[in-house]
Amino acid sequence: MPTHLSRLQRDRAPRPSRDELYAAGKALRKTQPHVEHAIFVAGERDPRAILAEQNAARLPELVPLRMGRMLDSAFTFYRGTAAIMAHDLAQGATTGIQVVACGDAHLSNFGLFASPQRTLVFDLNDFDEAASAPWEWDLKRLVASVVIGARDLGLTEEKTRKAARKAAAAYREGMREMVGHSALDRYYLRLDTDVAHPSFRTEAQDVLAKATKSARKRTSQKFVDKLTERAADGTRLIVENPPVMTHVPPESEARVEELFEQYRATVSTDVAFLLGSFTLTDVARRAVGVGSVGTRCFILILTGPAGEALVLQVKEAPASVLETYGDVDPRRLLQARTRAEYDELGEGYRVVSCQRILQAVSDPFLGYLRFAGEDGIERDFYVRQFRDMKGSVELEQLTPSEFSKYGEACGTLLARAHAQSPIAPMIAGYLGKSGSFDGAIAEWAIGYAEQSALDYAELLAARDRGDFEAVSDR
């Protein structure tokens, strides 16, 4: 006689229990020992060719700005090399356990933002490269950023290694804590900065408290007051600041209303209803970030019935570097079951879906669209609110101890994000209770930081030879 479950889920294999997944992860240590993750081998690689390939698809007038921002420091260089690292990660040891991954989980891609309840939340905040991928790729990118950031700050080698191990340990301990909760509890868990979190040390709480004060001042209205001016009809117009901020051509402006309606169809009904109260006032192109510079990004100014400002960012979503250079299937854990269905939904769908999965609470204005640019090529974009109390921790202002504690906090949050994937107990089983994996990842990160330093020096030398143009605005 069929069981109740076999009647209700005939087309699904039985889901393994938490204990079964944990045991499978523990058994995996025999075939994929922790120590194998300590080895970084560069293999055949051409970092400059990878960057050039990315630049070829970007706005040519902004490529010098991208290169200039990357070359400001060893850490900003690292921030812009997610594609190079995806290539390198694909050559190394992997557990084969895939999660919805951030794809670019370095220290500066964690930050503060306002929840719909208007509390400030600390979490991952960049998902341009997010996709289904091995969990350890995110962790390796995070811990390598700890090493490179520590060296940029002038920390001793001993303190650098210790900070790297602590960040890895925070992830391991955080994952163990997460899978101890029910799936629902993991889903609801979030870090509001005005509530003490038991996993964060006092210094980490202090670092977040400082960043919170600054974030509360970064609002859409502040942006509008500072970077717009009144037109003759009383509407707000963005003040140009080339090449960072420039207006789009009139022919592009003519399509904005149509595209805005396409975007509205991808948000929840209540948000679409709310947007009906706002009028589009202005649109401009803006250069953002470090690695993203040169991709197409626009700022939309909307005005409400009482003159209130809403600023939206429309950002290009190319294919994830995890797919392009890491050779993973980005749709594996998303709702698109076929490649054709995934391609129809587009890369903006990928970014928005992964953000909603990985963040404890997400921007209600998240949406996506697809449109052809001035060159006639169709590209995918995602939309989010801009400057809604968004903030970040200024790494260069941290003491060595604060820096280390901040790395731990990011490790804990990365574990919370990965724990949303049903296979998370297998990760916890693989990591275990000892610190052997922490040490292996720290060693790998040291090796990768050294390779990144060589890549950075090579690019600096190429710039000095005049091989390419680099313009810094920092």
N, C-alpha and C positions, 0 to 999 in steps of 0.2 A: 504493500500500500504506500502511495507517495506521501512524503512528509508535507507539513504545511509550507515549508520554505520551497520545496521542490515544485509545488503547485504554483506558487507566486512568482518564482524566479527561474522558470524553466530554461531560459536562454543565458543564464549567468552561471559561471563556475562559483562554487561556494567561496565566500570571502574568508580568508584566513583570519584567525583571532589575533589579538594583540600578542599573546604569549607565543603563538606559532611564528609570527613575524619576528619577534625578538630572538627566538631560538634559531631561526634561519639566518639572521644577521650574525649571531654569535658563531654559527658553524662556518660562515663565510671567512672568518679570520684565518682558517686553516689553508684555504686556497688563495686568499689575498691578504697576507700578513700586513699588519700595520707598518712594519719597517719599510715595505716597498714604496710607501707614499713619501718617504724621506728623500727619494732620489729624483733630482731634476736633471734631465738630459735635454739639451737644446735641440739636437737633431738638425736636419736641414731646414733652414728658415731664412727669409729675407724680409726683415721688418720694414724696410723702406718700401719694398714692393707692395706689401700689404697696405701701408698707409697711402701709397700712390693710387692703388686700386680703389680704396675708399674715396679719396679726393676726386677721382675722375667722375664720380656720380654726384658731386656736390657743386654748389654755386661757386664758380671759379673765382669770383671777386672776393669771396670770403675764405678761400683756402689759405692765403697768407696769414690771416688772423687766427685760423685754427692752429697752424704750425707755430705761430708766435706764442699763443697761449700755452701750447704743450711744452714749449722749450723754456718757460719761465723757471721751472725747477724740476728736480728729479721726480717729485711727487706729481706735479701737473702733467709731466710726460707720462707717467704711469696711468693717470686718470684717462688719458686719451688713447691708451693702447689695449682696449678690451678685445679688439679683433686679433692683435698679435698674441695675446694671452690665450684666447680661445683656440688658436692654432696650436700653441704649445701644450695646453691642457689635453688636447685630443691625442697627443703622442705618449702620455704618461699612464701610470697605473690608475685603474678605476674599479670601483666596486660593482658597477653596473646597476646600482640602485638609482633610479631616476625620480626626481621630484619636479614640481614647478619651481624653477630656479630664477633668481634675479638676473643673473648673467653679468652683472657689473657691481658686485657687492663690496666695493672699497669703502674706506672710512668716511669719505665725503658724500657718499650716496645714502647716508642715514641722516635724518633730520626731523624737524618739527613742522607740524601743520595743524590747522584747525579741523576738528571733527564737526559733523553736522550739529552736535550738541554744544558747539563753541568752546569745548575744552581743547587744550593743546595736547597733541599726541606725538610721541617719539617713535619713529619706525623707519623702515626702508622707504626711500622716496624717489627712486629712479628705476624705471622698468622698460627702458627702450630696448634692452637686449634680452628681456625675460623670455623664457621658453622651457620646455621639458628638457632636462639635462641632468647629469650626475650631480648629486648634492655636494660632493667634495670639491667640485669646481668653484662654487660660490665661496666655500670656506677657504680654499687656497688663495682666491683673489683677495678676500678680506685680510687674511693673515700676512700675505705679502705686502699689502698696503700698510699694515702696522709696522713692518720692518722698514719699508721705504720712508714712511712718515717719521718714524723714530730717528732714522739717520738724518733726515732733513732738519729735524729739531736739534741735532747734535747730541743725542743720547749715547751713552757708552755702549759698547758691544754687549756687555753683560746685561744692561737694562733693556736693550733692544731684544735680545733673545728671550728674556724673561717676559717682556710684554707680548711677544709673539706666542709663547707657550700659554700665557694666561688667556689670550683671546681664543685660542683653540680649546682650552679647557672650559671656558665659559660656554662655548657652543656645545661641547660634550655634556656638561652638567645641565645646561638648559634643555637639551634634547631629552635627557633622562627625566627631567622634571615634567616636560611637556607630555611625554607619552604616558606618564603616570596619571594624567588627567583624562577624562573622557573626551571623545571627539568634539562634543558640544562645548565643553569647558575650554578646550584649546581654541575653538572658533571664536568664542566670546572674549577671550583674554586680550587685553590691550594695555598699553602703558600711557596713562594720562600723567602729564608731568607734575600736576599738583597733588598727586597721590604717591607716597613712598612705595617703591617696589622692593620686595624682599630679596630679589636676586641682585640688586644694585648696591654697591658699597656707597658710603657717605660721599666720597669724593665724586663719584659718577653722578649722584643726585645733585651735587653742587654745580658741576659742569652744565648739566641740563637746566638748572635754575637760572644760570647766567644767560644761556641761549634763549630761554623762554621770554625773558624781559625784552630782548631785542625782537623776537618773532612777533610778539603781540603788537608791535608798532608797524609791522610790514603788512599793510592791508591794501586792497584794491583802491580805496579812496585816497590813501597816501600816494600811491603810484600815479593816480590821475591828477592829483593836486600838484605833484612835482614835475611830471613829464608831459603835461598837456597845456594847451592854451585855449582861450575862448575865441571862437570864430565870430564873424560879424553877426551871424544869426543866433549866437549864444551857445551853440553846441561846443563840445570839447574836441579838440584836434591834437593828435600826438605831435610833439616837437621832434623833428628829425635830428639824428646824430649819426651821420654816416661814418663807417659802414655798419655800426651796431644797430641803428634804428633808421629805417627808410620807408617811405610810403610805397605801396604797390601801384603798378600802372593802372590807369582808368579802366582799361578793358578787364582787368582782374577784379576791380571793385564792383563792376556790373554784375558779377556772378556771386557775390558774397551772400546775398539774401537767399538765393537758391541753395547754396551749399550749407547755409546755416539751417535751413529746413531739413536737409539731409542729416545733419548732426542731431537735430532735435528728435528725430525718429529713433535714435539709439540710446537716449536717456530714459529714465523712468518717467511714468506718466505725470507724477507730481512736479518733477523738475521741468518737463516740457511745458506744463501748464504755467509754472512760474516764469519761464523764459518769455512767454507770451506777453508779459507785462513790461518787457524791456525793448528798447529801440537801439538798433545798431548805429553807433555814432562815428566810428573811425576804425581803420584797419591799417596796420603797418607790419613790415617784416623786421624781425629782431634776431640778432646773433646771440645764441645762448650757450652756456656751458664751456667745456673744453673739447672733449671728443665729439660733441654734437655740432660744433661750429661748421657751417657750410651746408648742413641739412636745412631744409626749408621750414621756417618757423614764423608764425604770425601772431600778432597781438590784436585782439578785438576789444574795443571799448563799447560797452553797452550802458545805456542810461535808463533808470527806472522812472516811474511816475512822479516821485518826489525829488528827482535829481540825483538819486543814489547811483553809485558806480558799481558795475560788475565788469571785471576784466577777465577775458578768457584767452588761453594760449592754444593755438592750433599748431601742432608740431609734427613734422614728417616722421613716418615710421617705416624705415627700410627693414629688410629682413634682418633678424637677429644675427649677430656675429657668431652665436653658438651654432646656428645652422650653416652660415656661409663659410666659417673657418673651423668650427668644431665638429661639423658633419653630424649634427643631431637632428632628429625629427621634431620640430617645434610644436606640432599639433598633438603629440602622443597623449598628453594628459588633459587636453582641452576638449570641448564638446564636438568640434569638427571631426567626423569619423573618417572622412576621405580627404585626400589631398585637394581634389577639386572643390570640395565644400570649404576647406580651409582657405584656399586661394580666393574663393568668392567672398568670404567674410573679410579677408584682408589683414594686413599687419597691424593696423590700428586696433582691430578686434583682439589680436594677440596681446598687445600692450595693455589694453584696458582689462581684459580678462585676467591676465596674470597679476596686475596690480590689485584687483579686487580679491584675488585668492591670497596673495602674500601679505597684504596689509590688514591690520586688525580692523581698521575702519578707513573707508576711502572717500575721496571727493565725490559728492553727489552729482557734480557736473561732468563727470567722465563720460566721454562718448567718442565716436569715430566716424570717419567719412573717407571718401576717395574722390579725387578730382584730377583733371589734367592741367598742367601748368602752361606757361607761355610757350614751351617747346612742344606741346601736344602730348607729352608722356603722362600717363596716368600714374599717380602715386597715392599711397595710403597715408593717412594722418590720424592722430588722436587729439582729443580736446580735453582740457582740464582748466580749473580755475587758476588764475595767476595771482600770486602775492596774497593769498588768503591766510595771513599770519604764518607764512612759511619762513623757516629759519634753519640755520645750520650751526654746528660747533666750529669755531675758528681754531683749527688744530695748532697753528703757530703760536697761539696765546696760552696754550696749556703747559702746566708744569709736567716734568717727567712722570710723576705719580698720577696726575690727572689724565695724562695721555694714555697710560696703561689701563686705568679704570674705564676710560671711554672705549678702548678696544674691547674690553670685557663686556661692556654694555651692548656693543654692536654684535658681539658673538652670541649673546643671549637672545637678542632680537632676531638674528638670522635663524637660530634654532626654532623660535616661535613660528617664523614664516614657513620653514621647511616642514614643520610638524602639521601643517594643514594638508599635506599629501598623505593619503591613507597608508602608504608604506613606511611612514616615519618610525614605527617601532622596530623595523628591521635595521634602520640606521643606529638607533640606540643600542640594539643588540651587538652590532658590529663594533661600535665605539667602546662598549664595556665601561668598567668602573676605574680602571687604572689610567695613568697618564701616558701610556706608550704611544697612543695615536697623537696626542698633543705634541710630544717631542718630535714625532716624524713630520708632522705638518710644519712645525717651526723650522726644522732643518730644510725642508723643501722651500719654504718661504725665503730663508736666507740665501739659498742657491738661486732662486728666481730673482731676488732683489739685485744680486750681483750681475745677473744677465741683463736685467732692465737697466742697470747703470751703464753697462757696455753699450746697449742700444742707444741710450740717451747721449752718451759721449759721441757715438758715431753720427747721430743726427746733428748734434751741435757742430761737429767738424764739417759735415756736408753743407750746413747753412753758412759757415764761415768761408767755405770755398766758393760760395755763390751758386750752389747746385739748385737751390730753391729760395723763394722769397718767404720771409717770416716777419710778421708785424705784431708787436705786442701792444696791448692797450691797458696793461696792468700798471 
